[in-house]
């Protein structure tokens, strides 16, 4: 009962903020897991990407998707 009242009092802006926050959290976790499970050309890059994703909250995962994929080893 208390949860229903909480969501009713949040309003549309609060619900949108909550959904965006959950989407960002899923995106952040995806990037972190992808770094941990991947092999890189240089093993130090894995540590560097983990630190960037952990401490540069918004820019870190975006930078990893834009730049980090090219530093992985390719399996052919």
Backbone as a printed PyTorch tensor [residue, N CA C, xyz], in Angstrom:
tensor([[[  0.8310,  -1.1910,   0.0000],
         [  0.0000,   0.0000,   0.0000],
         [  0.8730,   1.2510,   0.0000]],

        [[  1.9240,   1.2200,   0.7690],
         [  2.8010,   2.3780,   0.8810],
         [  3.5240,   2.6450,  -0.4390]],

        [[  3.9060,   1.5830,  -1.1500],
         [  4.6090,   1.7290,  -2.4170],
         [  3.7110,   2.3620,  -3.4670]],

        [[  2.4590,   1.9770,  -3.5050],
         [  1.5160,   2.5390,  -4.4670],
         [  1.3480,   4.0340,  -4.2210]],

        [[  1.2390,   4.4290,  -2.9760],
         [  1.1050,   5.8500,  -2.6550],
         [  2.3720,   6.6130,  -3.0230]],

        [[  3.5130,   6.0060,  -2.8460],
         [  4.7780,   6.6510,  -3.2080],
         [  4.8160,   6.9450,  -4.6950]],

        [[  4.4570,   5.9550,  -5.5340],
         [  4.4860,   6.1520,  -6.9770],
         [  3.4130,   7.1360,  -7.4350]],

        [[  2.2900,   7.1620,  -6.7560],
         [  1.2360,   8.1120,  -7.1240],
         [  1.6610,   9.5420,  -6.8300]],

        [[  2.4300,   9.7470,  -5.7740],
         [  2.8720,  11.0830,  -5.3950],
         [  4.0980,  11.5530,  -6.1640]],

        [[  4.7760,  10.6460,  -6.8760],
         [  5.9710,  11.0340,  -7.6250],
         [  5.6380,  11.9110,  -8.8210]],

        [[  4.5430,  11.6680,  -9.4540],
         [  4.1960,  12.4160, -10.6460],
         [  4.9240,  11.8610, -11.8600]],

        [[  4.6230,  12.4060, -13.0150],
         [  5.1960,  11.9110, -14.2550],
         [  6.6990,  12.1770, -14.3290]],

        [[  7.1350,  13.3300, -13.8760],
         [  8.5660,  13.6630, -13.9120],
         [  9.3900,  12.7220, -13.0530]],

        [[  8.8840,  12.3620, -11.9140],
         [  9.5920,  11.4350, -11.0320],
         [  9.6880,  10.0410, -11.6120]],

        [[  8.6200,   9.6100, -12.2600],
         [  8.6160,   8.2800, -12.8610],
         [  9.5780,   8.2290, -14.0450]],

        [[  9.5900,   9.2950, -14.8690],
         [ 10.5310,   9.3590, -15.9960],
         [ 11.9620,   9.3540, -15.4830]],

        [[ 12.2280,  10.1190, -14.4420],
         [ 13.5720,  10.1470, -13.8470],
         [ 13.9650,   8.7730, -13.3270]],

        [[ 13.0560,   8.0750, -12.6930],
         [ 13.3190,   6.7390, -12.1710],
         [ 13.6300,   5.7610, -13.3020]],

        [[ 12.8590,   5.8130, -14.3820],
         [ 13.0910,   4.9230, -15.5180],
         [ 14.4190,   5.2170, -16.2070]],

        [[ 14.7610,   6.4900, -16.3780],
         [ 16.0480,   6.8510, -16.9740],
         [ 17.2110,   6.4220, -16.0850]],

        [[ 17.0320,   6.5490, -14.7880],
         [ 18.0790,   6.1210, -13.8540],
         [ 18.3030,   4.6130, -13.9330]],

        [[ 17.2310,   3.8570, -14.0200],
         [ 17.3580,   2.4060, -14.1380],
         [ 17.9900,   2.0070, -15.4660]],

        [[ 17.6500,   2.7160, -16.5450],
         [ 18.2540,   2.4370, -17.8480],
         [ 19.7470,   2.7430, -17.8230]],

        [[ 20.1320,   3.8580, -17.2020],
         [ 21.5450,   4.1910, -17.1040],
         [ 22.2890,   3.1590, -16.2550]],

        [[ 21.6870,   2.7050, -15.1710],
         [ 22.3200,   1.6960, -14.3200],
         [ 22.5590,   0.4060, -15.0970]],

        [[ 21.5930,  -0.0090, -15.8910],
         [ 21.7610,  -1.2070, -16.7220],
         [ 22.8680,  -1.0110, -17.7430]],

        [[ 22.9460,   0.1680, -18.3540],
         [ 23.9880,   0.4940, -19.3250],
         [ 25.3660,   0.4640, -18.6640]],

        [[ 25.4740,   1.0270, -17.4760],
         [ 26.7380,   1.0780, -16.7310],
         [ 27.1940,  -0.3350, -16.3590]],

        [[ 26.2660,  -1.1590, -15.8990],
         [ 26.5990,  -2.5350, -15.5320],
         [ 27.0160,  -3.3230, -16.7660]],

        [[ 26.3240,  -3.1120, -17.9050],
         [ 26.6960,  -3.7940, -19.1500],
         [ 28.1400,  -3.4700, -19.5330]],

        [[ 28.5010,  -2.1950, -19.4920],
         [ 29.8650,  -1.7950, -19.8610],
         [ 30.8890,  -2.3900, -18.9040]],

        [[ 30.6180,  -2.3660, -17.6240],
         [ 31.5510,  -2.8970, -16.6390],
         [ 31.7410,  -4.4040, -16.8130]],

        [[ 30.6720,  -5.1350, -17.0160],
         [ 30.7680,  -6.5840, -17.2200],
         [ 31.4900,  -6.8960, -18.5270]],

        [[ 31.2240,  -6.1000, -19.5660],
         [ 31.8910,  -6.3140, -20.8480],
         [ 33.3960,  -6.1140, -20.7280]],

        [[ 33.8160,  -5.1200, -19.9790],
         [ 35.2560,  -4.8950, -19.7710],
         [ 35.8690,  -6.0610, -19.0150]],

        [[ 35.2230,  -6.5100, -17.9770],
         [ 35.7770,  -7.5720, -17.1380],
         [ 35.8730,  -8.8910, -17.9050]],

        [[ 34.9150,  -9.1690, -18.7640],
         [ 34.9010, -10.4460, -19.4870],
         [ 35.7520, -10.4380, -20.7590]],

        [[ 36.2030,  -9.2770, -21.2100],
         [ 36.9120,  -9.1770, -22.4880],
         [ 38.4140,  -9.3070, -22.3150]],

        [[ 39.0590,  -9.6940, -23.4080],
         [ 40.5180,  -9.7160, -23.4660],
         [ 40.9770,  -8.5160, -24.2790]],

        [[ 42.0040,  -7.8490, -23.7870],
         [ 42.5300,  -6.6640, -24.4490],
         [ 43.9270,  -6.9420, -24.9720]],

        [[ 44.3530,  -6.1240, -25.9340],
         [ 45.6940,  -6.2620, -26.5010],
         [ 46.7420,  -6.0450, -25.4200]],

        [[ 46.4880,  -5.0860, -24.5560],
         [ 47.3710,  -4.7950, -23.4230],
         [ 46.5580,  -5.0260, -22.1520]],

        [[ 47.0380,  -5.8730, -21.2530],
         [ 46.2780,  -6.2080, -20.0400],
         [ 46.0660,  -5.0120, -19.1250]],

        [[ 46.9130,  -4.0110, -19.2130],
         [ 46.7090,  -2.8120, -18.3990],
         [ 45.4680,  -2.0440, -18.8340]],

        [[ 45.0480,  -2.2210, -20.0840],
         [ 43.8680,  -1.5120, -20.5740],
         [ 42.6020,  -1.9420, -19.8350]],

        [[ 42.5470,  -3.1830, -19.4060],
         [ 41.3770,  -3.6470, -18.6600],
         [ 41.2530,  -2.8790, -17.3510]],

        [[ 42.3410,  -2.7140, -16.6450],
         [ 42.3340,  -1.9740, -15.3790],
         [ 41.9920,  -0.5120, -15.6200]],

        [[ 42.5650,   0.0540, -16.6740],
         [ 42.3040,   1.4590, -16.9910],
         [ 40.8270,   1.6670, -17.3170]],

        [[ 40.2330,   0.7840, -18.1190],
         [ 38.8200,   0.9430, -18.4640],
         [ 37.9110,   0.7560, -17.2630]],

        [[ 38.2400,  -0.1690, -16.3780],
         [ 37.4300,  -0.3410, -15.1640],
         [ 37.4600,   0.9290, -14.3240]],

        [[ 38.6390,   1.5150, -14.1670],
         [ 38.7590,   2.7540, -13.3840],
         [ 37.9930,   3.8860, -14.0420]],

        [[ 38.0950,   4.0000, -15.3720],
         [ 37.3770,   5.0660, -16.0790],
         [ 35.8730,   4.8910, -15.9200]],

        [[ 35.3840,   3.6710, -16.0680],
         [ 33.9390,   3.4440, -15.9500],
         [ 33.4540,   3.6900, -14.5200]],

        [[ 34.2610,   3.3180, -13.5400],
         [ 33.8460,   3.5080, -12.1520],
         [ 33.8460,   4.9720, -11.7260]],

        [[ 34.8270,   5.7560, -12.1920],
         [ 34.9730,   7.1160, -11.6690],
         [ 34.4820,   8.2210, -12.5970]],

        [[ 34.3620,   7.9670, -13.8880],
         [ 33.7850,   8.9510, -14.8100],
         [ 32.3830,   8.4510, -15.1550]],

        [[ 31.4560,   8.7170, -14.2910],
         [ 30.1480,   8.0570, -14.3180],
         [ 29.3940,   8.1840, -15.6350]],

        [[ 29.2860,   9.3580, -16.1780],
         [ 28.5060,   9.5200, -17.3990],
         [ 29.3840,   9.3330, -18.6290]],

        [[ 30.5480,   9.9030, -18.6240],
         [ 31.4210,   9.8660, -19.7970],
         [ 32.1360,   8.5270, -19.9210]],

        [[ 32.4220,   7.8550, -18.8400],
         [ 33.1740,   6.6050, -18.8620],
         [ 32.5620,   5.5070, -19.7150]],

        [[ 31.3060,   5.1200, -19.4740],
         [ 30.7000,   4.0820, -20.3180],
         [ 30.5530,   4.4970, -21.7780]],

        [[ 30.2540,   5.7680, -22.0090],
         [ 30.1440,   6.2470, -23.3890],
         [ 31.4920,   6.1900, -24.0950]],

        [[ 32.5440,   6.5840, -23.3920],
         [ 33.8830,   6.5300, -23.9840],
         [ 34.3000,   5.0920, -24.2440]],

        [[ 33.9320,   4.1940, -23.3600],
         [ 34.2810,   2.7880, -23.5770],
         [ 33.6140,   2.2490, -24.8310]],

        [[ 32.3530,   2.5550, -25.0210],
         [ 31.6690,   2.0620, -26.2120],
         [ 32.2260,   2.6880, -27.4850]],

        [[ 32.6620,   3.9420, -27.3960],
         [ 33.1840,   4.6260, -28.5800],
         [ 34.6330,   4.2430, -28.8790]],

        [[ 35.4680,   4.1310, -27.8490],
         [ 36.9030,   3.9330, -28.0420],
         [ 37.3690,   2.5520, -27.6040]],

        [[ 36.8200,   2.0490, -26.5280],
         [ 37.3170,   0.8280, -25.9050],
         [ 37.1670,  -0.4280, -26.7380]],

        [[ 36.1780,  -0.4790, -27.5730],
         [ 35.9730,  -1.6760, -28.3820],
         [ 37.1420,  -1.9130, -29.3350]],

        [[ 37.8280,  -0.8550, -29.7420],
         [ 38.9500,  -1.0170, -30.6680],
         [ 40.2070,  -1.5210, -29.9700]],

        [[ 40.2620,  -1.4700, -28.6520],
         [ 41.4480,  -1.9350, -27.9350],
         [ 41.3620,  -3.3940, -27.5470]],

        [[ 40.2540,  -4.0450, -27.8880],
         [ 40.0900,  -5.4720, -27.5820],
         [ 40.8490,  -6.3180, -28.5860]],

        [[ 41.1520,  -7.5490, -28.1760],
         [ 41.7290,  -8.4980, -29.1260],
         [ 40.5930,  -9.1040, -29.9300]],

        [[ 40.8380,  -9.2930, -31.1900],
         [ 39.7940,  -9.8740, -32.0400],
         [ 40.0660, -11.3540, -32.2100]],

        [[ 39.0180, -12.1400, -32.1430],
         [ 39.1370, -13.5820, -32.3000],
         [ 38.7740, -13.9110, -33.7510]],

        [[ 39.7560, -14.4050, -34.5060],
         [ 39.4960, -14.7570, -35.9010],
         [ 39.8700, -16.1850, -36.1770]]])
